[in-house]
Amino acid sequence: MIDVVSPKVPLWRSKAVIIAAIFSCLFLVFFYLAINRESDYMPSQKQTTALQHRMNSSDTQTEAAP
């Protein structure tokens, strides 16, 4: 019978792969959050906040008018 010997992977290599995978996942999560959330300093966000402010102020003026 032939004995099949499985090659043993050094323990430090498997730990390095696990650590690299964890750091990769963390990086991707932070990158995803940074892409999805627009900051206040972005021009599109300034325009939407200005538009919302105008809409809210016009709503309060129309409610106070009658």
Distance bins in CASP14 RR format, pairs under 12 A and 6 or more apart:
PFRMAT RR
TARGET T0000
AUTHOR 0000-0000-0000
RMODE 2
METHOD distances of the structure
MODEL  1
7 13 0 0 0 0 0 1 0 0 0 0 0
8 14 0 0 0 0 0 1 0 0 0 0 0
9 15 0 0 0 0 0 1 0 0 0 0 0
9 16 0 0 0 0 0 1 0 0 0 0 0
9 17 0 0 0 0 1 0 0 0 0 0 0
9 18 0 0 0 0 0 1 0 0 0 0 0
10 16 0 0 0 0 1 0 0 0 0 0 0
10 17 0 0 0 0 0 1 0 0 0 0 0
11 17 0 0 0 0 0 1 0 0 0 0 0
11 18 0 0 0 0 0 1 0 0 0 0 0
12 18 0 0 0 0 0 1 0 0 0 0 0
12 19 0 0 0 0 0 1 0 0 0 0 0
13 19 0 0 0 0 0 1 0 0 0 0 0
13 20 0 0 0 0 0 1 0 0 0 0 0
14 20 0 0 0 0 0 1 0 0 0 0 0
14 21 0 0 0 0 0 1 0 0 0 0 0
15 21 0 0 0 0 0 1 0 0 0 0 0
15 22 0 0 0 0 0 1 0 0 0 0 0
16 22 0 0 0 0 0 1 0 0 0 0 0
16 23 0 0 0 0 0 1 0 0 0 0 0
17 23 0 0 0 0 0 1 0 0 0 0 0
17 24 0 0 0 0 0 1 0 0 0 0 0
18 24 0 0 0 0 0 1 0 0 0 0 0
18 25 0 0 0 0 0 1 0 0 0 0 0
19 25 0 0 0 0 0 1 0 0 0 0 0
19 26 0 0 0 0 0 1 0 0 0 0 0
20 26 0 0 0 0 0 1 0 0 0 0 0
20 27 0 0 0 0 0 1 0 0 0 0 0
21 27 0 0 0 0 0 1 0 0 0 0 0
21 28 0 0 0 0 0 1 0 0 0 0 0
22 28 0 0 0 0 0 1 0 0 0 0 0
22 29 0 0 0 0 0 1 0 0 0 0 0
23 29 0 0 0 0 0 1 0 0 0 0 0
23 30 0 0 0 0 0 1 0 0 0 0 0
24 30 0 0 0 0 0 1 0 0 0 0 0
24 31 0 0 0 0 0 1 0 0 0 0 0
25 31 0 0 0 0 0 1 0 0 0 0 0
25 32 0 0 0 0 0 1 0 0 0 0 0
26 32 0 0 0 0 0 1 0 0 0 0 0
26 33 0 0 0 0 0 1 0 0 0 0 0
27 33 0 0 0 0 0 1 0 0 0 0 0
27 34 0 0 0 0 0 1 0 0 0 0 0
28 34 0 0 0 0 0 1 0 0 0 0 0
28 35 0 0 0 0 0 1 0 0 0 0 0
29 35 0 0 0 0 0 1 0 0 0 0 0
29 36 0 0 0 0 0 1 0 0 0 0 0
30 36 0 0 0 0 0 1 0 0 0 0 0
30 37 0 0 0 0 0 1 0 0 0 0 0
31 37 0 0 0 0 0 1 0 0 0 0 0
33 39 0 0 0 0 0 1 0 0 0 0 0
34 42 0 0 0 0 0 1 0 0 0 0 0
35 42 0 0 0 0 0 1 0 0 0 0 0
37 45 0 0 0 0 1 0 0 0 0 0 0
38 44 1 0 0 1 0 0 0 0 0 0 0
38 45 1 0 1 0 0 0 0 0 0 0 0
38 46 0 0 0 0 1 0 0 0 0 0 0
38 47 0 0 0 0 0 1 0 0 0 0 0
38 48 0 0 0 0 1 0 0 0 0 0 0
38 49 0 0 0 0 0 1 0 0 0 0 0
39 45 1 0 0 1 0 0 0 0 0 0 0
39 46 0 0 0 0 0 1 0 0 0 0 0
39 49 0 0 0 0 0 1 0 0 0 0 0
40 46 1 0 0 1 0 0 0 0 0 0 0
40 47 0 0 0 0 0 1 0 0 0 0 0
40 48 0 0 0 0 0 1 0 0 0 0 0
40 49 1 0 0 1 0 0 0 0 0 0 0
40 50 0 0 0 0 0 1 0 0 0 0 0
41 49 0 0 0 0 0 1 0 0 0 0 0
42 48 0 0 0 0 1 0 0 0 0 0 0
42 49 0 0 0 0 0 1 0 0 0 0 0
43 49 0 0 0 0 0 1 0 0 0 0 0
43 50 0 0 0 0 0 1 0 0 0 0 0
44 50 0 0 0 0 0 1 0 0 0 0 0
44 51 0 0 0 0 0 1 0 0 0 0 0
45 51 0 0 0 0 0 1 0 0 0 0 0
45 52 0 0 0 0 0 1 0 0 0 0 0
46 52 0 0 0 0 0 1 0 0 0 0 0
46 53 0 0 0 0 0 1 0 0 0 0 0
47 53 0 0 0 0 0 1 0 0 0 0 0
47 54 0 0 0 0 0 1 0 0 0 0 0
48 54 0 0 0 0 0 1 0 0 0 0 0
48 55 0 0 0 0 0 1 0 0 0 0 0
49 55 0 0 0 0 0 1 0 0 0 0 0
49 56 0 0 0 0 0 1 0 0 0 0 0
50 56 0 0 0 0 0 1 0 0 0 0 0
50 57 0 0 0 0 0 1 0 0 0 0 0
51 57 0 0 0 0 0 1 0 0 0 0 0
51 58 0 0 0 0 0 1 0 0 0 0 0
52 58 0 0 0 0 0 1 0 0 0 0 0
52 59 0 0 0 0 0 1 0 0 0 0 0
53 59 0 0 0 0 0 1 0 0 0 0 0
53 60 0 0 0 0 0 1 0 0 0 0 0
54 60 0 0 0 0 0 1 0 0 0 0 0
54 61 0 0 0 0 0 1 0 0 0 0 0
55 61 0 0 0 0 0 1 0 0 0 0 0
55 62 0 0 0 0 0 1 0 0 0 0 0
56 62 0 0 0 0 0 1 0 0 0 0 0
56 63 0 0 0 0 0 1 0 0 0 0 0
57 63 0 0 0 0 0 1 0 0 0 0 0
57 64 0 0 0 0 0 1 0 0 0 0 0
58 64 0 0 0 0 0 1 0 0 0 0 0
58 65 0 0 0 0 0 1 0 0 0 0 0
59 65 0 0 0 0 0 1 0 0 0 0 0
END
